[in-house]
């Protein structure tokens, strides 16, 4: 389930169904509890899922001396595919995994909306993994009980470097979970 939620939640993120998104109490802040509550309304089909992430573009400015300027070119076009199994229990409570993952990060959900199968979200993170720097991640796309298709844009930097990454993420249920 974590791999699916990382792909969908990005990092990420499935969201609220009203005009104010996941900000149920209208205080201008979206808590992980509000996000988890909304995610638990999402219908996912249990089973084996195939998740694909493609790096569309990578730009880094301010690389340290000695680093090849084109080192990120090898990332462009790279496609990573993984499979994960979603149990019936996880499909019925997808917010639990999101909540657990968020407890370990320094991220704030800025926008979290879902309506009619469309997803739009934004998250800002600082000092991820103890590394100084900031990152903003935005995701837009479509979802359903057995598939999703998203575009992701990440912008941030640390120690004089600035980074922009664009990616596509998709997933689909491919069958029952393998036995054994």
RODRENSE-208292 format. One record per residue (C-alpha): residue number from 1; chain; z, y, x; residue in one letter. Coordinates in Angstrom, 1 decimal, padded with zeros to 4 digits, always signed. Layout:
# residues N
rec k = NUM; c = A; w = Z; v = Y; u = X; r = a
...
END
This chain:
# residues 180
rec k = 1; c = A; w = +000.0; v = +000.0; u = +000.0; r = x
rec k = 2; c = A; w = +000.7; v = +002.4; u = +002.8; r = x
rec k = 3; c = A; w = -002.8; v = +002.3; u = +004.1; r = x
rec k = 4; c = A; w = -004.2; v = +003.0; u = +000.7; r = x
rec k = 5; c = A; w = -001.8; v = +005.9; u = +000.1; r = x
rec k = 6; c = A; w = -002.5; v = +007.3; u = +003.5; r = x
rec k = 7; c = A; w = -006.2; v = +007.3; u = +002.7; r = x
rec k = 8; c = A; w = -005.7; v = +008.6; u = -000.8; r = x
rec k = 9; c = A; w = -002.7; v = +010.8; u = -000.2; r = x
rec k = 10; c = A; w = -004.1; v = +011.6; u = +003.4; r = x
rec k = 11; c = A; w = -002.4; v = +011.9; u = +004.0; r = x
rec k = 12; c = A; w = -002.1; v = +012.1; u = +000.9; r = x
rec k = 13; c = A; w = -002.3; v = +013.1; u = -002.4; r = x
rec k = 14; c = A; w = -002.9; v = +012.2; u = -006.0; r = x
rec k = 15; c = A; w = -001.6; v = +014.9; u = -008.3; r = x
rec k = 16; c = A; w = -000.4; v = +016.5; u = -011.6; r = x
rec k = 17; c = A; w = -002.2; v = +016.7; u = -014.9; r = x
rec k = 18; c = A; w = -001.2; v = +020.2; u = -016.2; r = x
rec k = 19; c = A; w = -002.4; v = +023.7; u = -015.3; r = x
rec k = 20; c = A; w = +000.6; v = +024.1; u = -012.9; r = x
rec k = 21; c = A; w = -000.1; v = +020.8; u = -011.2; r = x
rec k = 22; c = A; w = +002.8; v = +018.9; u = -010.0; r = x
rec k = 23; c = A; w = +005.1; v = +022.0; u = -010.1; r = x
rec k = 24; c = A; w = +006.8; v = +020.8; u = -013.3; r = x
rec k = 25; c = A; w = +009.7; v = +023.2; u = -013.2; r = x
rec k = 26; c = A; w = +007.4; v = +026.2; u = -012.4; r = x
rec k = 27; c = A; w = +009.4; v = +027.4; u = -009.4; r = x
rec k = 28; c = A; w = +006.4; v = +027.8; u = -007.2; r = x
rec k = 29; c = A; w = +007.5; v = +024.8; u = -005.0; r = x
rec k = 30; c = A; w = +006.2; v = +021.3; u = -005.3; r = x
rec k = 31; c = A; w = +008.8; v = +018.8; u = -004.3; r = x
rec k = 32; c = A; w = +008.2; v = +015.2; u = -003.2; r = x
rec k = 33; c = A; w = +010.1; v = +014.1; u = -006.3; r = x
rec k = 34; c = A; w = +007.6; v = +016.0; u = -008.5; r = x
rec k = 35; c = A; w = +004.7; v = +014.5; u = -006.6; r = x
rec k = 36; c = A; w = +006.2; v = +011.0; u = -006.9; r = x
rec k = 37; c = A; w = +006.8; v = +011.5; u = -010.6; r = x
rec k = 38; c = A; w = +003.2; v = +012.4; u = -011.2; r = x
rec k = 39; c = A; w = +001.9; v = +009.6; u = -009.0; r = x
rec k = 40; c = A; w = +003.7; v = +007.1; u = -011.1; r = x
rec k = 41; c = A; w = +001.5; v = +008.2; u = -014.0; r = x
rec k = 42; c = A; w = -001.6; v = +007.1; u = -012.1; r = x
rec k = 43; c = A; w = -003.1; v = +003.8; u = -013.0; r = x
rec k = 44; c = A; w = -004.1; v = +001.7; u = -010.1; r = x
rec k = 45; c = A; w = -005.5; v = -001.8; u = -010.3; r = x
rec k = 46; c = A; w = -003.5; v = -004.3; u = -008.2; r = x
rec k = 47; c = A; w = -005.5; v = -006.4; u = -005.7; r = x
rec k = 48; c = A; w = -007.2; v = -006.1; u = -002.4; r = x
rec k = 49; c = A; w = -008.6; v = -002.7; u = -001.6; r = x
rec k = 50; c = A; w = -011.1; v = -001.7; u = +001.1; r = x
rec k = 51; c = A; w = -010.5; v = +001.8; u = +002.5; r = x
rec k = 52; c = A; w = -013.0; v = +003.7; u = +004.6; r = x
rec k = 53; c = A; w = -012.6; v = +006.9; u = +006.6; r = x
rec k = 54; c = A; w = -015.5; v = +008.7; u = +008.2; r = x
rec k = 55; c = A; w = -015.1; v = +011.6; u = +010.7; r = x
rec k = 56; c = A; w = -017.8; v = +014.1; u = +009.7; r = x
rec k = 57; c = A; w = -017.0; v = +016.9; u = +012.1; r = x
rec k = 58; c = A; w = -014.6; v = +017.7; u = +014.9; r = x
rec k = 59; c = A; w = -014.1; v = +021.1; u = +016.6; r = x
rec k = 60; c = A; w = -011.5; v = +021.8; u = +019.2; r = x
rec k = 61; c = A; w = -011.1; v = +025.2; u = +021.0; r = x
rec k = 62; c = A; w = -008.8; v = +025.9; u = +023.9; r = x
rec k = 63; c = A; w = -008.7; v = +022.4; u = +025.5; r = x
rec k = 64; c = A; w = -006.5; v = +022.3; u = +028.6; r = x
rec k = 65; c = A; w = -008.3; v = +022.6; u = +032.0; r = x
rec k = 66; c = A; w = -009.8; v = +019.4; u = +033.2; r = x
rec k = 67; c = A; w = -010.5; v = +018.1; u = +029.7; r = x
rec k = 68; c = A; w = -014.2; v = +017.5; u = +029.0; r = x
rec k = 69; c = A; w = -015.4; v = +020.0; u = +026.4; r = x
rec k = 70; c = A; w = -017.4; v = +017.4; u = +024.5; r = x
rec k = 71; c = A; w = -014.7; v = +014.7; u = +024.4; r = x
rec k = 72; c = A; w = -014.4; v = +015.0; u = +020.6; r = x
rec k = 73; c = A; w = -018.2; v = +014.4; u = +020.1; r = x
rec k = 74; c = A; w = -017.6; v = +010.7; u = +020.2; r = x
rec k = 75; c = A; w = -015.4; v = +011.0; u = +017.2; r = x
rec k = 76; c = A; w = -018.1; v = +012.4; u = +015.0; r = x
rec k = 77; c = A; w = -019.6; v = +009.8; u = +012.7; r = x
rec k = 78; c = A; w = -016.9; v = +007.3; u = +013.5; r = x
rec k = 79; c = A; w = -016.1; v = +005.1; u = +010.5; r = x
rec k = 80; c = A; w = -012.9; v = +003.1; u = +010.2; r = x
rec k = 81; c = A; w = -012.6; v = +000.5; u = +007.5; r = x
rec k = 82; c = A; w = -009.4; v = -001.3; u = +006.6; r = x
rec k = 83; c = A; w = -008.1; v = -003.6; u = +003.8; r = x
rec k = 84; c = A; w = -004.8; v = -003.4; u = +002.1; r = x
rec k = 85; c = A; w = -003.2; v = -005.4; u = -000.7; r = x
rec k = 86; c = A; w = -001.6; v = -003.6; u = -003.6; r = x
rec k = 87; c = A; w = +000.9; v = -005.7; u = -005.5; r = x
rec k = 88; c = A; w = +001.4; v = -005.3; u = -009.3; r = x
rec k = 89; c = A; w = +004.8; v = -003.6; u = -008.5; r = x
rec k = 90; c = A; w = +003.2; v = -001.1; u = -006.1; r = x
rec k = 91; c = A; w = +000.4; v = -000.4; u = -008.6; r = x
rec k = 92; c = A; w = +003.0; v = +000.4; u = -011.2; r = x
rec k = 93; c = A; w = +005.1; v = +002.7; u = -008.9; r = x
rec k = 94; c = A; w = +002.7; v = +004.3; u = -006.4; r = x
rec k = 95; c = A; w = +005.0; v = +007.4; u = -006.1; r = x
rec k = 96; c = A; w = +007.7; v = +005.4; u = -004.3; r = x
rec k = 97; c = A; w = +005.6; v = +004.9; u = -001.2; r = x
rec k = 98; c = A; w = +004.5; v = +008.5; u = -001.1; r = x
rec k = 99; c = A; w = +008.2; v = +009.6; u = -001.4; r = x
rec k = 100; c = A; w = +009.3; v = +007.3; u = +001.4; r = x
rec k = 101; c = A; w = +006.5; v = +008.5; u = +003.7; r = x
rec k = 102; c = A; w = +007.2; v = +012.2; u = +003.0; r = x
rec k = 103; c = A; w = +010.9; v = +011.8; u = +004.0; r = x
rec k = 104; c = A; w = +009.7; v = +011.2; u = +007.6; r = x
rec k = 105; c = A; w = +007.5; v = +014.3; u = +007.9; r = x
rec k = 106; c = A; w = +007.8; v = +018.0; u = +008.2; r = x
rec k = 107; c = A; w = +005.2; v = +018.7; u = +005.5; r = x
rec k = 108; c = A; w = +005.2; v = +020.9; u = +002.4; r = x
rec k = 109; c = A; w = +002.9; v = +020.2; u = -000.5; r = x
rec k = 110; c = A; w = +001.2; v = +023.5; u = -001.4; r = x
rec k = 111; c = A; w = -001.2; v = +022.4; u = -004.1; r = x
rec k = 112; c = A; w = -001.3; v = +019.1; u = -006.0; r = x
rec k = 113; c = A; w = -003.6; v = +018.9; u = -009.1; r = x
rec k = 114; c = A; w = -005.3; v = +016.1; u = -010.9; r = x
rec k = 115; c = A; w = -007.3; v = +016.3; u = -014.1; r = x
rec k = 116; c = A; w = -010.0; v = +014.1; u = -015.7; r = x
rec k = 117; c = A; w = -010.3; v = +011.9; u = -012.5; r = x
rec k = 118; c = A; w = -010.6; v = +014.9; u = -010.1; r = x
rec k = 119; c = A; w = -008.1; v = +015.4; u = -007.3; r = x
rec k = 120; c = A; w = -007.4; v = +018.7; u = -005.4; r = x
rec k = 121; c = A; w = -004.5; v = +019.0; u = -003.0; r = x
rec k = 122; c = A; w = -003.2; v = +020.9; u = +000.0; r = x
rec k = 123; c = A; w = -000.3; v = +020.1; u = +002.4; r = x
rec k = 124; c = A; w = +001.0; v = +022.1; u = +005.4; r = x
rec k = 125; c = A; w = +002.8; v = +020.4; u = +008.2; r = x
rec k = 126; c = A; w = +004.7; v = +021.6; u = +011.3; r = x
rec k = 127; c = A; w = +006.0; v = +019.8; u = +014.3; r = x
rec k = 128; c = A; w = +004.6; v = +016.5; u = +013.2; r = x
rec k = 129; c = A; w = +006.1; v = +013.7; u = +015.2; r = x
rec k = 130; c = A; w = +008.1; v = +016.2; u = +017.2; r = x
rec k = 131; c = A; w = +005.0; v = +017.8; u = +018.6; r = x
rec k = 132; c = A; w = +005.0; v = +021.6; u = +018.3; r = x
rec k = 133; c = A; w = +002.1; v = +022.9; u = +016.2; r = x
rec k = 134; c = A; w = +000.9; v = +023.4; u = +012.6; r = x
rec k = 135; c = A; w = -001.6; v = +021.6; u = +010.5; r = x
rec k = 136; c = A; w = -003.0; v = +022.3; u = +007.0; r = x
rec k = 137; c = A; w = -004.7; v = +019.4; u = +005.2; r = x
rec k = 138; c = A; w = -006.8; v = +019.9; u = +002.0; r = x
rec k = 139; c = A; w = -008.4; v = +017.1; u = +000.0; r = x
rec k = 140; c = A; w = -010.8; v = +017.2; u = -003.0; r = x
rec k = 141; c = A; w = -012.4; v = +014.3; u = -004.8; r = x
rec k = 142; c = A; w = -012.6; v = +011.8; u = -007.6; r = x
rec k = 143; c = A; w = -010.4; v = +008.8; u = -008.4; r = x
rec k = 144; c = A; w = -010.1; v = +006.0; u = -010.9; r = x
rec k = 145; c = A; w = -008.0; v = +002.8; u = -011.3; r = x
rec k = 146; c = A; w = -010.3; v = +000.8; u = -009.0; r = x
rec k = 147; c = A; w = -011.9; v = +003.4; u = -006.6; r = x
rec k = 148; c = A; w = -011.6; v = +006.8; u = -005.0; r = x
rec k = 149; c = A; w = -013.9; v = +009.2; u = -003.1; r = x
rec k = 150; c = A; w = -012.5; v = +012.2; u = -001.2; r = x
rec k = 151; c = A; w = -013.4; v = +014.9; u = +001.3; r = x
rec k = 152; c = A; w = -010.6; v = +016.0; u = +003.7; r = x
rec k = 153; c = A; w = -010.4; v = +019.1; u = +005.9; r = x
rec k = 154; c = A; w = -007.7; v = +019.5; u = +008.5; r = x
rec k = 155; c = A; w = -007.1; v = +022.7; u = +010.4; r = x
rec k = 156; c = A; w = -004.3; v = +023.4; u = +012.9; r = x
rec k = 157; c = A; w = -003.3; v = +023.9; u = +016.5; r = x
rec k = 158; c = A; w = -000.7; v = +023.8; u = +019.2; r = x
rec k = 159; c = A; w = -000.2; v = +025.1; u = +022.7; r = x
rec k = 160; c = A; w = -003.3; v = +027.4; u = +022.5; r = x
rec k = 161; c = A; w = -005.6; v = +024.7; u = +021.0; r = x
rec k = 162; c = A; w = -007.2; v = +025.0; u = +017.6; r = x
rec k = 163; c = A; w = -008.6; v = +022.0; u = +015.9; r = x
rec k = 164; c = A; w = -010.8; v = +021.5; u = +012.8; r = x
rec k = 165; c = A; w = -011.6; v = +018.0; u = +011.4; r = x
rec k = 166; c = A; w = -013.7; v = +017.2; u = +008.4; r = x
rec k = 167; c = A; w = -013.6; v = +013.6; u = +007.0; r = x
rec k = 168; c = A; w = -014.7; v = +011.5; u = +004.0; r = x
rec k = 169; c = A; w = -012.4; v = +008.9; u = +002.6; r = x
rec k = 170; c = A; w = -013.3; v = +006.3; u = +000.0; r = x
rec k = 171; c = A; w = -011.8; v = +003.1; u = -001.3; r = x
rec k = 172; c = A; w = -012.4; v = +000.5; u = -003.9; r = x
rec k = 173; c = A; w = -010.8; v = -002.6; u = -005.2; r = x
rec k = 174; c = A; w = -012.7; v = -005.6; u = -003.9; r = x
rec k = 175; c = A; w = -010.9; v = -008.5; u = -005.6; r = x
rec k = 176; c = A; w = -007.6; v = -010.3; u = -005.8; r = x
rec k = 177; c = A; w = -005.2; v = -010.2; u = -002.8; r = x
rec k = 178; c = A; w = -005.7; v = -013.2; u = -000.5; r = x
rec k = 179; c = A; w = -003.1; v = -015.9; u = -000.9; r = x
rec k = 180; c = A; w = -000.9; v = -017.1; u = +001.9; r = x
END
